[in-house]
Amino acid sequence: MAFNIDKITGREPLIDYPWRNEVDRLLSWLLDKDSHIQSFCFDIVMSAAYIDAASGLEKNIESCSASPNDYNAHLGFINLCSPCYSRKNKWSHQKAIKPQSGALGKLSSEVILRFIEKLYPELSEVIAVGGVEAADALLKHKNGMLILAEVKSAPLLTYPFLFKVKDSCINGDHEKITITGSQLRECESAIYLHNGEYISLGKVGDNLWPFKPLVNFLTNPINEEFINTGIEQWLEARKAYSDKNRDNRMYYLANASGSPPKIAKERDAWPKSESISDSKTSAGMDRTDDIKKGIYQSLKIGTHIKSNPEYKTALISNLPAYRHGKEYVEPFIDMLWGLEDDLTDINGKRVITADNLRRVFDFIITLEEPILRDMKL
C-alpha cells in the first residue's frame, strides 16, 4: 500500500497551549546558543509544562525546612526532595507528581517539535501528527525533502517547584500541607535549580504562570552568570547519567537513577520498595522500549514510502541515547534494507541495486549529537 502524504493531517506544535508564545520567546533567544544550553532550556520548559498539566497540586505539596530563603514547601517530579538532598545531604522521600501518561507523551512530543521547528531554520514546516497515523510528525525541508518521524523525548533533569505557604498550613517537616487551590494561587513560587539556587516566579495564580516569569528571567542578560551555574550543573548531570556514575551526586537527581544507596534506607528511613526514578523516565530517546518502537516505526514508515526518494524517515528527540545508543542504535545507523521483489539477476547473481535500498532511519534529529548525514538543519 502506498503512503499518501497528502492525507496526513496534524497541527502546529503547541498550538493548543496558551503558553506557546512564551516558549517561542525563549526559542528566539536560544537561536544562537550552544546545543547544551538549548537542551538545558528544554528541561526547564518541560518542568514548567509538567506542573502546568498536573492536577491537584495542593494535595501533593509537602513542607520542606531545607528550602532556601523563605520558601517552606516543595513539589517535584522525582521521588527525592532536591533541597533536602542538595542542602542537607538528606534522602527525603516525596512522591513525584506528573501529568497522566497520555498527556505526558503529548507534551514532551510537542515541546521538542516546537524546539526543532524554531531552532532549525532549514525546516520550512513542522506538523505534529499523533493519533493513529503511521508517523508522529511530518517535517518539510526547504530543499523539498519530506521527513516522516517517530518522536521520543524526555528531560534529563526535572526542576522542582518551591512555595511560600503560611505557617498555619504546615503540619510537620515533609508532611502534606493543608491548603486549598485558591490559597495556593496566592502563594509565591520558585523553580529550584538543584544547587541551592532558584528562580522566583511570582504567585501561582499570575497570568501564564510559570512560563512568563521563567522566560523573562532566562532571557534577561543580567542573569547570564546565574544561569550559567545551572547550565554547568546540567552538564555535570549529563555526564553522571551517561557514565552511570553513582559517585557523582548529580546522578540521583537525573532521571532513571533507580533506587538510592543503602544509607537512604538505613539512616533516613527511605521506603524500601521506592525508587527515585525508574527506567521509564530515561533521558531523551534512551528508554530501550522507545528505541525499539522507534526503529520499528521507522522501518514501517519506510515500507510505505520506499518508492518515493523525496520521503525520508527520522527519529526525533531532545537527546541521543547516551546509555543505550551503542547497543540499540549504532548497529542500525549504516544498515540498509530491501524487498525480495526488488531482487534481479545480474551475471548469474541475485542482487538489489542501490536505488532499491533504504536506510533503517535516515536521520536522528536531536538538540545534541544529531545524525544528519548530508542534511543541513
DOBA-173085 format. One record per residue (C-alpha): chain; z, y, x. Coordinates in Angstrom, 2 decimals, decimal comma. Layout:
N
> A	Z	Y	X
...
// end
This chain:
377
> A	0,00	0,00	0,00
> A	-0,99	3,40	1,41
> A	1,74	6,01	1,81
> A	0,82	9,05	-0,28
> A	2,27	12,05	1,48
> A	1,20	14,33	-1,37
> A	3,63	12,63	-3,75
> A	6,68	13,28	-1,62
> A	8,93	15,82	-3,30
> A	12,05	17,48	-1,98
> A	13,81	20,76	-1,37
> A	14,65	23,20	1,36
> A	17,74	22,05	3,27
> A	20,97	23,57	1,88
> A	19,10	25,37	-0,90
> A	21,75	24,21	-3,39
> A	24,69	25,63	-1,40
> A	25,78	29,27	-1,83
> A	26,81	29,47	1,83
> A	23,35	28,68	3,22
> A	22,70	32,30	4,20
> A	25,87	32,29	6,28
> A	24,64	29,21	8,16
> A	21,29	30,95	8,65
> A	23,06	33,95	10,20
> A	24,70	31,60	12,67
> A	21,41	29,86	13,42
> A	19,69	33,16	14,16
> A	22,43	33,84	16,71
> A	22,01	30,34	18,15
> A	18,25	30,54	18,71
> A	18,51	31,42	22,42
> A	21,72	29,48	23,11
> A	22,05	26,23	25,09
> A	21,87	22,96	23,19
> A	25,55	22,11	23,71
> A	26,53	25,44	22,10
> A	24,30	24,56	19,13
> A	25,97	21,15	18,93
> A	29,44	22,70	19,06
> A	28,48	25,02	16,19
> A	27,10	22,09	14,19
> A	30,57	20,53	14,35
> A	32,19	23,82	13,31
> A	29,83	24,16	10,34
> A	30,39	20,55	9,29
> A	34,16	21,08	9,35
> A	33,72	24,07	7,05
> A	31,38	22,04	4,85
> A	33,91	19,21	4,64
> A	36,70	21,43	3,38
> A	34,32	23,19	1,00
> A	33,26	19,86	-0,55
> A	36,65	18,13	-0,56
> A	38,62	18,17	-3,79
> A	42,36	18,51	-4,29
> A	43,13	20,37	-1,07
> A	46,53	21,46	-2,35
> A	47,51	17,80	-2,86
> A	46,85	16,85	0,75
> A	48,17	19,72	2,85
> A	51,27	18,95	4,89
> A	53,74	21,26	6,59
> A	53,44	21,36	10,39
> A	56,00	23,09	12,57
> A	53,71	22,74	15,60
> A	51,13	25,11	14,12
> A	50,66	28,31	16,15
> A	51,73	31,81	15,13
> A	52,95	31,99	11,53
> A	50,80	29,13	10,27
> A	53,00	26,35	8,95
> A	50,68	23,87	7,21
> A	47,81	21,64	8,34
> A	44,89	19,72	6,86
> A	42,44	17,73	8,96
> A	39,57	15,25	8,91
> A	41,03	12,61	11,20
> A	44,38	10,90	10,66
> A	46,01	12,68	13,62
> A	47,62	16,12	13,36
> A	45,97	18,09	16,14
> A	48,61	20,85	16,53
> A	51,37	18,23	16,92
> A	49,26	16,31	19,44
> A	47,96	19,24	21,47
> A	51,08	21,45	21,42
> A	53,98	18,99	21,21
> A	52,48	15,76	22,56
> A	53,47	14,07	19,31
> A	51,45	11,48	17,39
> A	51,93	12,70	13,82
> A	50,01	10,70	11,24
> A	48,44	12,69	8,43
> A	45,87	11,14	6,13
> A	42,46	12,70	6,63
> A	40,72	14,43	3,75
> A	36,96	14,20	3,37
> A	34,41	14,54	0,62
> A	33,28	11,37	-1,13
> A	30,89	9,31	0,98
> A	27,82	10,22	-1,10
> A	28,47	13,94	-0,76
> A	29,33	13,50	2,91
> A	25,98	11,92	3,77
> A	24,03	14,56	1,86
> A	25,98	17,36	3,54
> A	25,52	16,14	7,11
> A	21,84	15,39	6,49
> A	21,04	18,78	5,03
> A	23,04	20,71	7,64
> A	21,23	19,07	10,58
> A	17,86	19,54	8,85
> A	18,59	23,26	8,44
> A	19,62	23,45	12,11
> A	16,38	21,79	13,18
> A	14,26	23,91	10,86
> A	15,67	27,17	12,22
> A	16,17	26,24	15,87
> A	12,80	24,59	16,50
> A	10,15	27,28	15,91
> A	7,18	24,88	16,23
> A	8,18	23,32	12,90
> A	6,50	25,19	10,05
> A	8,41	23,46	7,26
> A	11,27	21,02	6,78
> A	11,76	19,26	3,45
> A	14,90	17,30	2,56
> A	13,71	14,33	0,50
> A	16,61	11,93	-0,03
> A	16,91	9,83	-3,17
> A	14,96	6,57	-3,23
> A	11,97	7,81	-1,23
> A	10,91	5,95	1,89
> A	11,96	8,86	4,13
> A	14,93	11,23	4,22
> A	12,86	14,19	5,36
> A	9,36	15,47	5,89
> A	8,69	17,79	8,82
> A	5,49	19,75	9,18
> A	4,50	20,80	12,69
> A	2,37	23,86	13,39
> A	-0,22	21,62	15,07
> A	-0,83	19,83	11,75
> A	1,32	16,81	12,50
> A	3,40	15,40	9,64
> A	6,65	13,68	10,59
> A	8,48	11,33	8,22
> A	12,06	10,94	9,31
> A	15,25	8,99	8,77
> A	18,33	11,22	9,17
> A	21,67	10,02	10,56
> A	24,12	12,69	11,69
> A	27,86	13,16	12,13
> A	30,06	15,56	14,11
> A	31,62	14,65	17,43
> A	34,70	16,78	16,72
> A	36,01	17,92	13,38
> A	38,19	21,01	13,38
> A	41,25	21,06	11,10
> A	42,48	23,96	8,99
> A	45,80	25,77	9,11
> A	47,51	27,70	6,33
> A	50,38	30,12	5,88
> A	52,37	28,95	2,88
> A	55,65	30,27	1,53
> A	58,80	28,62	2,83
> A	59,72	27,63	-0,72
> A	56,69	25,28	-0,72
> A	57,90	23,37	2,36
> A	59,69	20,05	1,77
> A	60,21	18,96	5,39
> A	58,11	18,63	8,53
> A	54,90	16,72	7,87
> A	55,69	16,25	4,25
> A	53,34	17,14	1,42
> A	53,89	20,74	0,37
> A	54,42	21,80	-3,23
> A	51,66	24,24	-4,05
> A	49,15	24,88	-6,81
> A	45,47	25,62	-6,45
> A	45,94	29,30	-7,37
> A	48,78	29,65	-4,85
> A	46,62	28,08	-2,15
> A	43,82	30,58	-2,80
> A	46,24	33,37	-1,86
> A	47,20	31,73	1,45
> A	45,97	32,97	4,81
> A	43,98	30,33	6,68
> A	42,51	29,48	10,08
> A	40,41	26,82	11,76
> A	42,17	25,14	14,69
> A	40,21	24,51	17,91
> A	42,41	21,68	19,26
> A	43,51	23,73	22,28
> A	46,29	25,81	20,76
> A	43,80	28,50	19,73
> A	42,49	29,22	16,27
> A	40,09	31,46	14,35
> A	41,63	33,41	11,46
> A	39,62	33,03	8,25
> A	41,44	35,20	5,73
> A	42,54	34,00	2,32
> A	41,28	30,69	0,95
> A	40,10	32,41	-2,24
> A	37,96	35,01	-0,45
> A	34,22	35,16	-1,10
> A	32,23	32,50	0,80
> A	35,37	31,14	2,46
> A	35,45	29,74	5,11
> A	31,82	30,26	6,17
> A	31,54	34,05	6,13
> A	34,61	34,86	8,28
> A	33,81	31,95	10,58
> A	30,24	33,11	11,23
> A	31,40	36,70	11,60
> A	33,77	35,61	14,36
> A	31,34	33,32	16,19
> A	28,53	35,88	16,29
> A	30,68	38,82	17,39
> A	30,05	39,42	21,11
> A	33,65	40,49	21,75
> A	34,74	36,88	21,03
> A	32,41	35,27	23,59
> A	35,10	34,41	26,15
> A	37,35	32,96	23,45
> A	34,52	30,83	22,03
> A	33,60	29,58	25,50
> A	37,02	27,93	25,82
> A	36,32	25,97	22,63
> A	32,87	25,01	23,90
> A	34,30	23,76	27,21
> A	36,75	21,59	25,32
> A	33,92	20,27	23,15
> A	32,09	19,25	26,33
> A	35,24	17,50	27,55
> A	35,45	15,63	24,24
> A	31,80	14,62	24,52
> A	32,39	13,13	27,95
> A	35,57	11,33	26,85
> A	33,74	9,96	23,80
> A	30,70	8,84	25,80
> A	32,77	7,20	28,54
> A	35,30	5,75	26,09
> A	37,91	7,27	28,38
> A	41,26	6,80	26,69
> A	42,97	8,52	29,61
> A	41,43	11,80	28,54
> A	43,49	13,40	25,78
> A	40,38	14,65	24,03
> A	39,31	11,07	23,40
> A	41,70	10,72	20,46
> A	40,60	13,98	18,85
> A	36,93	12,97	18,85
> A	35,60	10,76	16,08
> A	35,57	6,95	16,30
> A	38,65	6,90	18,56
> A	40,19	3,88	16,85
> A	43,96	3,38	16,93
> A	46,38	5,44	19,03
> A	48,19	3,96	22,06
> A	51,35	1,90	21,74
> A	53,62	4,92	22,29
> A	52,48	6,40	18,97
> A	53,96	3,46	17,07
> A	57,00	2,87	19,26
> A	58,11	6,48	19,69
> A	56,56	8,47	16,85
> A	56,56	5,92	14,01
> A	52,79	5,80	13,65
> A	51,91	3,42	10,74
> A	50,98	0,03	12,21
> A	47,80	-0,51	10,20
> A	46,39	3,02	10,51
> A	43,71	4,22	12,93
> A	42,97	7,79	13,89
> A	39,29	7,41	13,03
> A	37,06	4,33	12,91
> A	33,53	3,47	13,98
> A	32,14	4,72	10,66
> A	32,74	8,23	11,99
> A	30,79	7,70	15,23
> A	29,17	10,88	16,51
> A	25,53	11,69	15,84
> A	23,48	8,53	15,28
> A	25,92	6,37	17,25
> A	27,10	4,14	14,42
> A	25,42	0,78	15,01
> A	24,69	0,19	11,32
> A	22,98	3,59	11,19
> A	20,89	2,83	14,28
> A	19,77	-0,49	12,84
> A	18,91	1,03	9,48
> A	17,18	3,98	11,10
> A	14,95	1,79	13,24
> A	14,14	-0,46	10,28
> A	13,29	2,54	8,11
> A	11,06	3,95	10,84
> A	9,19	0,64	11,02
> A	8,93	0,51	7,23
> A	7,50	4,01	7,09
> A	5,13	3,08	9,88
> A	3,66	0,22	7,87
> A	2,71	2,70	5,12
> A	1,14	5,30	7,40
> A	-0,31	3,05	10,08
> A	-3,92	4,10	9,49
> A	-3,10	7,82	9,49
> A	-2,73	9,06	13,09
> A	-1,60	12,54	11,99
> A	1,54	11,00	10,45
> A	4,40	10,28	12,83
> A	7,89	8,83	12,48
> A	11,21	10,11	13,75
> A	14,94	9,60	13,75
> A	16,90	12,83	13,31
> A	20,49	13,51	14,31
> A	22,70	16,13	15,88
> A	23,48	13,94	18,91
> A	21,92	10,87	20,51
> A	23,67	7,50	20,51
> A	25,92	8,14	23,51
> A	27,83	4,86	23,29
> A	25,22	2,51	21,85
> A	21,93	4,03	22,93
> A	21,35	1,77	25,92
> A	21,83	-1,41	23,89
> A	20,45	-0,44	20,49
> A	17,94	2,38	21,07
> A	16,43	2,18	24,57
> A	14,76	-1,25	24,06
> A	12,63	0,30	21,29
> A	11,65	3,61	22,94
> A	8,44	2,28	24,54
> A	7,84	-0,63	22,17
> A	4,53	-0,81	20,32
> A	3,70	-2,94	17,29
> A	0,60	-4,02	15,40
> A	-0,55	-6,19	12,49
> A	-2,14	-9,61	12,66
> A	-5,06	-8,36	10,58
> A	-5,97	-6,00	13,43
> A	-6,46	-8,78	15,97
> A	-10,02	-9,01	17,23
> A	-11,89	-11,38	19,58
> A	-12,87	-9,85	22,90
> A	-14,20	-12,13	25,65
> A	-12,57	-15,11	24,02
> A	-9,14	-13,47	23,70
> A	-7,35	-12,28	20,61
> A	-6,36	-8,65	21,24
> A	-5,28	-5,47	19,46
> A	-6,78	-2,20	20,61
> A	-4,50	0,72	21,42
> A	-5,60	2,74	18,41
> A	-4,28	-0,03	16,17
> A	-0,79	0,07	17,69
> A	2,13	2,26	16,63
> A	5,49	3,07	18,13
> A	8,70	1,84	16,54
> A	9,55	5,55	16,28
> A	7,52	8,41	17,66
> A	10,40	10,80	18,23
> A	14,18	11,12	18,21
> A	14,84	14,72	17,23
> A	18,33	15,81	18,21
> A	20,02	19,00	19,39
> A	20,78	17,35	22,71
> A	18,63	14,97	24,79
> A	15,82	14,53	22,24
> A	12,95	12,11	22,83
> A	9,88	14,21	22,07
> A	7,22	12,55	24,28
> A	4,39	15,14	24,38
> A	5,51	17,10	21,30
> A	6,83	20,64	21,65
> A	9,53	21,99	19,34
// end
